[in-house]
Amino acid sequence: MKKKAPAELNKLAAFIVDEATNEEPQPEEKPAKNQAAVELGRLGGRKGGRARAESLTPEQRKDIARIAAMARWKKTEN
C-alpha cells in the first residue's frame, strides 16, 4: 500500500527522508489545551445563546428569524 505524501514542504521533506531510510514516520504531537481556557469557553458558550435570546425583544427575534429564513431559501443566481 502506497502512502500519501503530505502537501506541506517541511513534512514532505521528512516524508521523503523516512521513505528513503525505511523509517516509520513519528506521529504528530498535539499541543495540550489550557484547561482554564477550556472551562471559560464552555461557560460562555453554554449561556451565550440563552442570554442573547432573553435580551432581544420579540420584534428583534422575528426580524432575525425572517432574515435567516430568507438566507436559507435564497435562490442561487446563474
HTML snippet that shows the backbone in 3Dmol.js (N, CA, C, O; Angstrom):
<script src="https://3Dmol.org/build/3Dmol-min.js"></script>
<div id="view" style="width:600px;height:400px;position:relative"></div>
<script>
const pdb = `
ATOM      1  N   MET A   1       0.843  -1.175   0.000  1.00  0.00           N
ATOM      2  CA  MET A   1       0.000   0.000   0.000  1.00  0.00           C
ATOM      3  C   MET A   1       0.889   1.240   0.000  1.00  0.00           C
ATOM      4  O   MET A   1       1.809   1.360   0.808  1.00  0.00           O
ATOM      5  N   LYS A   2       0.601   2.150  -0.910  1.00  0.00           N
ATOM      6  CA  LYS A   2       1.398   3.359  -1.053  1.00  0.00           C
ATOM      7  C   LYS A   2       0.863   4.443  -0.124  1.00  0.00           C
ATOM      8  O   LYS A   2      -0.347   4.655  -0.041  1.00  0.00           O
ATOM      9  N   LYS A   3       1.768   5.128   0.573  1.00  0.00           N
ATOM     10  CA  LYS A   3       1.379   6.201   1.486  1.00  0.00           C
ATOM     11  C   LYS A   3       1.252   7.508   0.721  1.00  0.00           C
ATOM     12  O   LYS A   3       1.987   7.751  -0.236  1.00  0.00           O
ATOM     13  N   LYS A   4       0.309   8.353   1.150  1.00  0.00           N
ATOM     14  CA  LYS A   4       0.100   9.645   0.517  1.00  0.00           C
ATOM     15  C   LYS A   4       1.119  10.647   1.055  1.00  0.00           C
ATOM     16  O   LYS A   4       1.314  10.746   2.267  1.00  0.00           O
ATOM     17  N   ALA A   5       1.766  11.385   0.163  1.00  0.00           N
ATOM     18  CA  ALA A   5       2.767  12.372   0.558  1.00  0.00           C
ATOM     19  C   ALA A   5       2.069  13.637   1.060  1.00  0.00           C
ATOM     20  O   ALA A   5       1.076  14.063   0.471  1.00  0.00           O
ATOM     21  N   PRO A   6       2.571  14.242   2.136  1.00  0.00           N
ATOM     22  CA  PRO A   6       1.963  15.471   2.658  1.00  0.00           C
ATOM     23  C   PRO A   6       2.213  16.663   1.734  1.00  0.00           C
ATOM     24  O   PRO A   6       3.164  16.674   0.953  1.00  0.00           O
ATOM     25  N   ALA A   7       1.336  17.669   1.840  1.00  0.00           N
ATOM     26  CA  ALA A   7       1.437  18.843   0.975  1.00  0.00           C
ATOM     27  C   ALA A   7       2.411  19.889   1.507  1.00  0.00           C
ATOM     28  O   ALA A   7       3.027  20.604   0.717  1.00  0.00           O
ATOM     29  N   GLU A   8       2.562  19.994   2.813  1.00  0.00           N
ATOM     30  CA  GLU A   8       3.449  20.999   3.396  1.00  0.00           C
ATOM     31  C   GLU A   8       4.900  20.629   3.105  1.00  0.00           C
ATOM     32  O   GLU A   8       5.281  19.463   3.203  1.00  0.00           O
ATOM     33  N   LEU A   9       5.698  21.620   2.751  1.00  0.00           N
ATOM     34  CA  LEU A   9       7.064  21.384   2.274  1.00  0.00           C
ATOM     35  C   LEU A   9       7.935  20.672   3.319  1.00  0.00           C
ATOM     36  O   LEU A   9       8.617  19.704   2.986  1.00  0.00           O
ATOM     37  N   ASN A  10       7.922  21.133   4.569  1.00  0.00           N
ATOM     38  CA  ASN A  10       8.760  20.515   5.600  1.00  0.00           C
ATOM     39  C   ASN A  10       8.317  19.084   5.891  1.00  0.00           C
ATOM     40  O   ASN A  10       9.151  18.200   6.089  1.00  0.00           O
ATOM     41  N   LYS A  11       7.015  18.859   5.916  1.00  0.00           N
ATOM     42  CA  LYS A  11       6.511  17.499   6.160  1.00  0.00           C
ATOM     43  C   LYS A  11       6.833  16.598   4.975  1.00  0.00           C
ATOM     44  O   LYS A  11       7.114  15.412   5.148  1.00  0.00           O
ATOM     45  N   LEU A  12       6.792  17.167   3.763  1.00  0.00           N
ATOM     46  CA  LEU A  12       7.143  16.400   2.574  1.00  0.00           C
ATOM     47  C   LEU A  12       8.607  15.977   2.622  1.00  0.00           C
ATOM     48  O   LEU A  12       8.942  14.843   2.279  1.00  0.00           O
ATOM     49  N   ALA A  13       9.478  16.888   3.048  1.00  0.00           N
ATOM     50  CA  ALA A  13      10.910  16.563   3.150  1.00  0.00           C
ATOM     51  C   ALA A  13      11.131  15.447   4.168  1.00  0.00           C
ATOM     52  O   ALA A  13      11.904  14.521   3.920  1.00  0.00           O
ATOM     53  N   ALA A  14      10.455  15.534   5.307  1.00  0.00           N
ATOM     54  CA  ALA A  14      10.589  14.487   6.319  1.00  0.00           C
ATOM     55  C   ALA A  14      10.042  13.161   5.798  1.00  0.00           C
ATOM     56  O   ALA A  14      10.601  12.101   6.077  1.00  0.00           O
ATOM     57  N   PHE A  15       8.958  13.223   5.048  1.00  0.00           N
ATOM     58  CA  PHE A  15       8.358  12.019   4.468  1.00  0.00           C
ATOM     59  C   PHE A  15       9.338  11.346   3.500  1.00  0.00           C
ATOM     60  O   PHE A  15       9.497  10.125   3.512  1.00  0.00           O
ATOM     61  N   ILE A  16       9.992  12.160   2.662  1.00  0.00           N
ATOM     62  CA  ILE A  16      10.944  11.617   1.693  1.00  0.00           C
ATOM     63  C   ILE A  16      12.124  10.957   2.392  1.00  0.00           C
ATOM     64  O   ILE A  16      12.566   9.882   1.988  1.00  0.00           O
ATOM     65  N   VAL A  17      12.634  11.596   3.437  1.00  0.00           N
ATOM     66  CA  VAL A  17      13.757  11.020   4.190  1.00  0.00           C
ATOM     67  C   VAL A  17      13.325   9.719   4.854  1.00  0.00           C
ATOM     68  O   VAL A  17      14.068   8.737   4.828  1.00  0.00           O
ATOM     69  N   ASP A  18      12.137   9.697   5.447  1.00  0.00           N
ATOM     70  CA  ASP A  18      11.641   8.481   6.100  1.00  0.00           C
ATOM     71  C   ASP A  18      11.469   7.344   5.094  1.00  0.00           C
ATOM     72  O   ASP A  18      11.799   6.195   5.388  1.00  0.00           O
ATOM     73  N   GLU A  19      10.955   7.666   3.911  1.00  0.00           N
ATOM     74  CA  GLU A  19      10.779   6.651   2.880  1.00  0.00           C
ATOM     75  C   GLU A  19      12.136   6.130   2.388  1.00  0.00           C
ATOM     76  O   GLU A  19      12.301   4.935   2.142  1.00  0.00           O
ATOM     77  N   ALA A  20      13.098   7.040   2.249  1.00  0.00           N
ATOM     78  CA  ALA A  20      14.415   6.641   1.745  1.00  0.00           C
ATOM     79  C   ALA A  20      15.161   5.774   2.749  1.00  0.00           C
ATOM     80  O   ALA A  20      15.930   4.897   2.355  1.00  0.00           O
ATOM     81  N   THR A  21      14.947   6.005   4.035  1.00  0.00           N
ATOM     82  CA  THR A  21      15.666   5.252   5.065  1.00  0.00           C
ATOM     83  C   THR A  21      14.820   4.132   5.656  1.00  0.00           C
ATOM     84  O   THR A  21      15.251   3.457   6.590  1.00  0.00           O
ATOM     85  N   ASN A  22      13.613   3.927   5.115  1.00  0.00           N
ATOM     86  CA  ASN A  22      12.692   2.887   5.572  1.00  0.00           C
ATOM     87  C   ASN A  22      12.317   3.030   7.042  1.00  0.00           C
ATOM     88  O   ASN A  22      12.138   2.035   7.743  1.00  0.00           O
ATOM     89  N   GLU A  23      12.200   4.262   7.501  1.00  0.00           N
ATOM     90  CA  GLU A  23      11.795   4.519   8.882  1.00  0.00           C
ATOM     91  C   GLU A  23      10.299   4.825   8.921  1.00  0.00           C
ATOM     92  O   GLU A  23       9.730   5.346   7.962  1.00  0.00           O
ATOM     93  N   GLU A  24       9.686   4.497  10.031  1.00  0.00           N
ATOM     94  CA  GLU A  24       8.283   4.831  10.232  1.00  0.00           C
ATOM     95  C   GLU A  24       8.196   6.298  10.642  1.00  0.00           C
ATOM     96  O   GLU A  24       8.988   6.748  11.470  1.00  0.00           O
ATOM     97  N   PRO A  25       7.245   7.060  10.079  1.00  0.00           N
ATOM     98  CA  PRO A  25       7.114   8.464  10.488  1.00  0.00           C
ATOM     99  C   PRO A  25       6.610   8.561  11.920  1.00  0.00           C
ATOM    100  O   PRO A  25       5.817   7.739  12.377  1.00  0.00           O
ATOM    101  N   GLN A  26       7.092   9.588  12.615  1.00  0.00           N
ATOM    102  CA  GLN A  26       6.682   9.794  14.002  1.00  0.00           C
ATOM    103  C   GLN A  26       5.321  10.465  14.023  1.00  0.00           C
ATOM    104  O   GLN A  26       5.067  11.372  13.230  1.00  0.00           O
ATOM    105  N   PRO A  27       4.439  10.034  14.922  1.00  0.00           N
ATOM    106  CA  PRO A  27       3.124  10.684  14.992  1.00  0.00           C
ATOM    107  C   PRO A  27       3.256  12.128  15.463  1.00  0.00           C
ATOM    108  O   PRO A  27       4.110  12.457  16.286  1.00  0.00           O
ATOM    109  N   GLU A  28       2.382  12.985  14.919  1.00  0.00           N
ATOM    110  CA  GLU A  28       2.429  14.393  15.297  1.00  0.00           C
ATOM    111  C   GLU A  28       1.882  14.573  16.709  1.00  0.00           C
ATOM    112  O   GLU A  28       0.900  13.939  17.094  1.00  0.00           O
ATOM    113  N   GLU A  29       2.532  15.443  17.469  1.00  0.00           N
ATOM    114  CA  GLU A  29       2.080  15.729  18.823  1.00  0.00           C
ATOM    115  C   GLU A  29       1.181  16.950  18.797  1.00  0.00           C
ATOM    116  O   GLU A  29       1.535  17.978  18.222  1.00  0.00           O
ATOM    117  N   LYS A  30       0.012  16.836  19.423  1.00  0.00           N
ATOM    118  CA  LYS A  30      -0.892  17.976  19.516  1.00  0.00           C
ATOM    119  C   LYS A  30      -0.598  18.710  20.811  1.00  0.00           C
ATOM    120  O   LYS A  30      -0.387  18.079  21.846  1.00  0.00           O
ATOM    121  N   PRO A  31      -0.581  20.047  20.768  1.00  0.00           N
ATOM    122  CA  PRO A  31      -0.310  20.798  21.987  1.00  0.00           C
ATOM    123  C   PRO A  31      -1.442  20.600  22.994  1.00  0.00           C
ATOM    124  O   PRO A  31      -2.609  20.474  22.624  1.00  0.00           O
ATOM    125  N   ALA A  32      -1.072  20.577  24.267  1.00  0.00           N
ATOM    126  CA  ALA A  32      -2.066  20.410  25.330  1.00  0.00           C
ATOM    127  C   ALA A  32      -2.892  21.680  25.459  1.00  0.00           C
ATOM    128  O   ALA A  32      -2.377  22.788  25.312  1.00  0.00           O
ATOM    129  N   LYS A  33      -4.182  21.505  25.737  1.00  0.00           N
ATOM    130  CA  LYS A  33      -5.059  22.658  25.890  1.00  0.00           C
ATOM    131  C   LYS A  33      -4.963  23.193  27.313  1.00  0.00           C
ATOM    132  O   LYS A  33      -4.785  22.441  28.271  1.00  0.00           O
ATOM    133  N   ASN A  34      -5.085  24.505  27.422  1.00  0.00           N
ATOM    134  CA  ASN A  34      -5.102  25.147  28.722  1.00  0.00           C
ATOM    135  C   ASN A  34      -6.483  24.888  29.338  1.00  0.00           C
ATOM    136  O   ASN A  34      -7.488  25.376  28.821  1.00  0.00           O
ATOM    137  N   GLN A  35      -6.539  24.140  30.418  1.00  0.00           N
ATOM    138  CA  GLN A  35      -7.813  23.729  31.000  1.00  0.00           C
ATOM    139  C   GLN A  35      -8.641  24.921  31.469  1.00  0.00           C
ATOM    140  O   GLN A  35      -9.868  24.884  31.379  1.00  0.00           O
ATOM    141  N   ALA A  36      -8.003  25.969  31.965  1.00  0.00           N
ATOM    142  CA  ALA A  36      -8.740  27.154  32.411  1.00  0.00           C
ATOM    143  C   ALA A  36      -9.432  27.823  31.222  1.00  0.00           C
ATOM    144  O   ALA A  36     -10.572  28.270  31.340  1.00  0.00           O
ATOM    145  N   ALA A  37      -8.755  27.891  30.094  1.00  0.00           N
ATOM    146  CA  ALA A  37      -9.356  28.495  28.903  1.00  0.00           C
ATOM    147  C   ALA A  37     -10.504  27.642  28.375  1.00  0.00           C
ATOM    148  O   ALA A  37     -11.504  28.171  27.889  1.00  0.00           O
ATOM    149  N   VAL A  38     -10.360  26.336  28.469  1.00  0.00           N
ATOM    150  CA  VAL A  38     -11.423  25.439  28.030  1.00  0.00           C
ATOM    151  C   VAL A  38     -12.681  25.659  28.866  1.00  0.00           C
ATOM    152  O   VAL A  38     -13.782  25.748  28.324  1.00  0.00           O
ATOM    153  N   GLU A  39     -12.517  25.747  30.179  1.00  0.00           N
ATOM    154  CA  GLU A  39     -13.663  25.942  31.064  1.00  0.00           C
ATOM    155  C   GLU A  39     -14.331  27.296  30.816  1.00  0.00           C
ATOM    156  O   GLU A  39     -15.558  27.390  30.814  1.00  0.00           O
ATOM    157  N   LEU A  40     -13.529  28.342  30.608  1.00  0.00           N
ATOM    158  CA  LEU A  40     -14.110  29.653  30.324  1.00  0.00           C
ATOM    159  C   LEU A  40     -14.875  29.645  29.009  1.00  0.00           C
ATOM    160  O   LEU A  40     -15.945  30.247  28.914  1.00  0.00           O
ATOM    161  N   GLY A  41     -14.350  28.983  28.011  1.00  0.00           N
ATOM    162  CA  GLY A  41     -15.020  28.898  26.724  1.00  0.00           C
ATOM    163  C   GLY A  41     -16.342  28.153  26.823  1.00  0.00           C
ATOM    164  O   GLY A  41     -17.337  28.559  26.223  1.00  0.00           O
ATOM    165  N   ARG A  42     -16.350  27.067  27.578  1.00  0.00           N
ATOM    166  CA  ARG A  42     -17.593  26.317  27.763  1.00  0.00           C
ATOM    167  C   ARG A  42     -18.618  27.154  28.502  1.00  0.00           C
ATOM    168  O   ARG A  42     -19.802  27.129  28.168  1.00  0.00           O
ATOM    169  N   LEU A  43     -18.169  27.893  29.502  1.00  0.00           N
ATOM    170  CA  LEU A  43     -19.088  28.698  30.297  1.00  0.00           C
ATOM    171  C   LEU A  43     -19.766  29.748  29.417  1.00  0.00           C
ATOM    172  O   LEU A  43     -20.985  29.915  29.476  1.00  0.00           O
ATOM    173  N   GLY A  44     -18.995  30.441  28.618  1.00  0.00           N
ATOM    174  CA  GLY A  44     -19.571  31.452  27.733  1.00  0.00           C
ATOM    175  C   GLY A  44     -20.461  30.843  26.674  1.00  0.00           C
ATOM    176  O   GLY A  44     -21.512  31.399  26.354  1.00  0.00           O
ATOM    177  N   GLY A  45     -20.060  29.711  26.126  1.00  0.00           N
ATOM    178  CA  GLY A  45     -20.846  29.058  25.092  1.00  0.00           C
ATOM    179  C   GLY A  45     -22.153  28.505  25.615  1.00  0.00           C
ATOM    180  O   GLY A  45     -23.153  28.486  24.897  1.00  0.00           O
ATOM    181  N   ARG A  46     -22.158  28.057  26.847  1.00  0.00           N
ATOM    182  CA  ARG A  46     -23.359  27.457  27.413  1.00  0.00           C
ATOM    183  C   ARG A  46     -24.428  28.497  27.723  1.00  0.00           C
ATOM    184  O   ARG A  46     -25.620  28.215  27.602  1.00  0.00           O
ATOM    185  N   LYS A  47     -24.017  29.680  28.118  1.00  0.00           N
ATOM    186  CA  LYS A  47     -25.020  30.678  28.487  1.00  0.00           C
ATOM    187  C   LYS A  47     -25.235  31.731  27.401  1.00  0.00           C
ATOM    188  O   LYS A  47     -26.150  32.546  27.519  1.00  0.00           O
ATOM    189  N   GLY A  48     -24.425  31.737  26.359  1.00  0.00           N
ATOM    190  CA  GLY A  48     -24.473  32.795  25.361  1.00  0.00           C
ATOM    191  C   GLY A  48     -25.774  32.914  24.602  1.00  0.00           C
ATOM    192  O   GLY A  48     -26.344  34.002  24.529  1.00  0.00           O
ATOM    193  N   GLY A  49     -26.263  31.814  24.031  1.00  0.00           N
ATOM    194  CA  GLY A  49     -27.476  31.862  23.232  1.00  0.00           C
ATOM    195  C   GLY A  49     -28.702  32.233  24.041  1.00  0.00           C
ATOM    196  O   GLY A  49     -29.524  33.036  23.599  1.00  0.00           O
ATOM    197  N   ARG A  50     -28.829  31.655  25.220  1.00  0.00           N
ATOM    198  CA  ARG A  50     -29.978  31.947  26.075  1.00  0.00           C
ATOM    199  C   ARG A  50     -29.944  33.397  26.541  1.00  0.00           C
ATOM    200  O   ARG A  50     -30.973  34.073  26.543  1.00  0.00           O
ATOM    201  N   ALA A  51     -28.768  33.879  26.935  1.00  0.00           N
ATOM    202  CA  ALA A  51     -28.660  35.261  27.401  1.00  0.00           C
ATOM    203  C   ALA A  51     -28.995  36.236  26.274  1.00  0.00           C
ATOM    204  O   ALA A  51     -29.642  37.256  26.514  1.00  0.00           O
ATOM    205  N   ARG A  52     -28.566  35.937  25.054  1.00  0.00           N
ATOM    206  CA  ARG A  52     -28.875  36.811  23.924  1.00  0.00           C
ATOM    207  C   ARG A  52     -30.361  36.785  23.622  1.00  0.00           C
ATOM    208  O   ARG A  52     -30.955  37.832  23.367  1.00  0.00           O
ATOM    209  N   ALA A  53     -30.975  35.608  23.646  1.00  0.00           N
ATOM    210  CA  ALA A  53     -32.405  35.497  23.355  1.00  0.00           C
ATOM    211  C   ALA A  53     -33.235  36.255  24.384  1.00  0.00           C
ATOM    212  O   ALA A  53     -34.242  36.871  24.035  1.00  0.00           O
ATOM    213  N   GLU A  54     -32.824  36.217  25.637  1.00  0.00           N
ATOM    214  CA  GLU A  54     -33.563  36.918  26.680  1.00  0.00           C
ATOM    215  C   GLU A  54     -33.441  38.431  26.547  1.00  0.00           C
ATOM    216  O   GLU A  54     -34.335  39.164  26.971  1.00  0.00           O
ATOM    217  N   SER A  55     -32.344  38.903  25.962  1.00  0.00           N
ATOM    218  CA  SER A  55     -32.144  40.341  25.847  1.00  0.00           C
ATOM    219  C   SER A  55     -32.846  40.936  24.620  1.00  0.00           C
ATOM    220  O   SER A  55     -32.986  42.156  24.531  1.00  0.00           O
ATOM    221  N   LEU A  56     -33.287  40.099  23.677  1.00  0.00           N
ATOM    222  CA  LEU A  56     -33.934  40.586  22.458  1.00  0.00           C
ATOM    223  C   LEU A  56     -35.434  40.747  22.672  1.00  0.00           C
ATOM    224  O   LEU A  56     -36.057  40.014  23.440  1.00  0.00           O
ATOM    225  N   THR A  57     -35.992  41.722  21.975  1.00  0.00           N
ATOM    226  CA  THR A  57     -37.445  41.891  22.005  1.00  0.00           C
ATOM    227  C   THR A  57     -38.070  40.892  21.023  1.00  0.00           C
ATOM    228  O   THR A  57     -37.371  40.385  20.145  1.00  0.00           O
ATOM    229  N   PRO A  58     -39.352  40.602  21.150  1.00  0.00           N
ATOM    230  CA  PRO A  58     -39.993  39.691  20.191  1.00  0.00           C
ATOM    231  C   PRO A  58     -39.862  40.176  18.746  1.00  0.00           C
ATOM    232  O   PRO A  58     -39.711  39.364  17.834  1.00  0.00           O
ATOM    233  N   GLU A  59     -39.918  41.495  18.532  1.00  0.00           N
ATOM    234  CA  GLU A  59     -39.777  42.023  17.175  1.00  0.00           C
ATOM    235  C   GLU A  59     -38.373  41.762  16.626  1.00  0.00           C
ATOM    236  O   GLU A  59     -38.210  41.426  15.452  1.00  0.00           O
ATOM    237  N   GLN A  60     -37.362  41.918  17.484  1.00  0.00           N
ATOM    238  CA  GLN A  60     -35.979  41.666  17.048  1.00  0.00           C
ATOM    239  C   GLN A  60     -35.797  40.183  16.701  1.00  0.00           C
ATOM    240  O   GLN A  60     -35.166  39.853  15.697  1.00  0.00           O
ATOM    241  N   ARG A  61     -36.351  39.289  17.533  1.00  0.00           N
ATOM    242  CA  ARG A  61     -36.244  37.858  17.251  1.00  0.00           C
ATOM    243  C   ARG A  61     -36.933  37.519  15.930  1.00  0.00           C
ATOM    244  O   ARG A  61     -36.434  36.705  15.152  1.00  0.00           O
ATOM    245  N   LYS A  62     -38.090  38.151  15.682  1.00  0.00           N
ATOM    246  CA  LYS A  62     -38.827  37.921  14.440  1.00  0.00           C
ATOM    247  C   LYS A  62     -38.010  38.380  13.234  1.00  0.00           C
ATOM    248  O   LYS A  62     -37.954  37.681  12.222  1.00  0.00           O
ATOM    249  N   ASP A  63     -37.377  39.548  13.335  1.00  0.00           N
ATOM    250  CA  ASP A  63     -36.547  40.052  12.242  1.00  0.00           C
ATOM    251  C   ASP A  63     -35.370  39.128  11.968  1.00  0.00           C
ATOM    252  O   ASP A  63     -35.048  38.851  10.813  1.00  0.00           O
ATOM    253  N   ILE A  64     -34.731  38.654  13.025  1.00  0.00           N
ATOM    254  CA  ILE A  64     -33.590  37.747  12.866  1.00  0.00           C
ATOM    255  C   ILE A  64     -34.045  36.446  12.200  1.00  0.00           C
ATOM    256  O   ILE A  64     -33.369  35.934  11.307  1.00  0.00           O
ATOM    257  N   ALA A  65     -35.183  35.916  12.633  1.00  0.00           N
ATOM    258  CA  ALA A  65     -35.705  34.681  12.049  1.00  0.00           C
ATOM    259  C   ALA A  65     -36.070  34.887  10.578  1.00  0.00           C
ATOM    260  O   ALA A  65     -35.831  34.004   9.755  1.00  0.00           O
ATOM    261  N   ARG A  66     -36.644  36.040  10.241  1.00  0.00           N
ATOM    262  CA  ARG A  66     -37.019  36.324   8.860  1.00  0.00           C
ATOM    263  C   ARG A  66     -35.781  36.388   7.969  1.00  0.00           C
ATOM    264  O   ARG A  66     -35.769  35.820   6.877  1.00  0.00           O
ATOM    265  N   ILE A  67     -34.755  37.069   8.430  1.00  0.00           N
ATOM    266  CA  ILE A  67     -33.512  37.187   7.657  1.00  0.00           C
ATOM    267  C   ILE A  67     -32.865  35.819   7.464  1.00  0.00           C
ATOM    268  O   ILE A  67     -32.357  35.509   6.386  1.00  0.00           O
ATOM    269  N   ALA A  68     -32.888  34.998   8.527  1.00  0.00           N
ATOM    270  CA  ALA A  68     -32.303  33.659   8.428  1.00  0.00           C
ATOM    271  C   ALA A  68     -33.081  32.803   7.438  1.00  0.00           C
ATOM    272  O   ALA A  68     -32.483  32.067   6.653  1.00  0.00           O
ATOM    273  N   ALA A  69     -34.422  32.893   7.467  1.00  0.00           N
ATOM    274  CA  ALA A  69     -35.237  32.121   6.535  1.00  0.00           C
ATOM    275  C   ALA A  69     -34.987  32.566   5.103  1.00  0.00           C
ATOM    276  O   ALA A  69     -34.907  31.731   4.201  1.00  0.00           O
ATOM    277  N   MET A  70     -34.862  33.869   4.883  1.00  0.00           N
ATOM    278  CA  MET A  70     -34.589  34.369   3.537  1.00  0.00           C
ATOM    279  C   MET A  70     -33.232  33.868   3.042  1.00  0.00           C
ATOM    280  O   MET A  70     -33.083  33.533   1.866  1.00  0.00           O
ATOM    281  N   ALA A  71     -32.251  33.816   3.931  1.00  0.00           N
ATOM    282  CA  ALA A  71     -30.924  33.334   3.539  1.00  0.00           C
ATOM    283  C   ALA A  71     -30.979  31.847   3.186  1.00  0.00           C
ATOM    284  O   ALA A  71     -30.314  31.411   2.246  1.00  0.00           O
ATOM    285  N   ARG A  72     -31.765  31.067   3.932  1.00  0.00           N
ATOM    286  CA  ARG A  72     -31.884  29.636   3.647  1.00  0.00           C
ATOM    287  C   ARG A  72     -32.578  29.380   2.318  1.00  0.00           C
ATOM    288  O   ARG A  72     -32.204  28.464   1.585  1.00  0.00           O
ATOM    289  N   TRP A  73     -33.577  30.176   2.008  1.00  0.00           N
ATOM    290  CA  TRP A  73     -34.395  29.934   0.821  1.00  0.00           C
ATOM    291  C   TRP A  73     -33.975  30.763  -0.380  1.00  0.00           C
ATOM    292  O   TRP A  73     -34.618  30.700  -1.428  1.00  0.00           O
ATOM    293  N   LYS A  74     -32.927  31.525  -0.248  1.00  0.00           N
ATOM    294  CA  LYS A  74     -32.473  32.373  -1.361  1.00  0.00           C
ATOM    295  C   LYS A  74     -32.042  31.485  -2.534  1.00  0.00           C
ATOM    296  O   LYS A  74     -31.305  30.513  -2.364  1.00  0.00           O
ATOM    297  N   LYS A  75     -32.521  31.845  -3.717  1.00  0.00           N
ATOM    298  CA  LYS A  75     -32.165  31.069  -4.903  1.00  0.00           C
ATOM    299  C   LYS A  75     -30.812  31.535  -5.423  1.00  0.00           C
ATOM    300  O   LYS A  75     -30.495  32.724  -5.390  1.00  0.00           O
ATOM    301  N   THR A  76     -30.033  30.596  -5.895  1.00  0.00           N
ATOM    302  CA  THR A  76     -28.721  30.949  -6.425  1.00  0.00           C
ATOM    303  C   THR A  76     -28.889  31.514  -7.821  1.00  0.00           C
ATOM    304  O   THR A  76     -29.709  31.033  -8.603  1.00  0.00           O
ATOM    305  N   GLU A  77     -28.122  32.522  -8.123  1.00  0.00           N
ATOM    306  CA  GLU A  77     -28.176  33.155  -9.446  1.00  0.00           C
ATOM    307  C   GLU A  77     -27.188  32.456 -10.368  1.00  0.00           C
ATOM    308  O   GLU A  77     -26.053  32.177  -9.982  1.00  0.00           O
ATOM    309  N   ASN A  78     -27.624  32.181 -11.571  1.00  0.00           N
ATOM    310  CA  ASN A  78     -26.755  31.505 -12.537  1.00  0.00           C
ATOM    311  C   ASN A  78     -26.168  32.461 -13.499  1.00  0.00           C
ATOM    312  O   ASN A  78     -25.410  32.060 -14.383  1.00  0.00           O
TER     313      ASN A  78
END
`;
const viewer = $3Dmol.createViewer("view");
viewer.addModel(pdb, "pdb");
viewer.setStyle({}, {cartoon: {color: "spectrum"}});
viewer.zoomTo();
viewer.render();
</script>
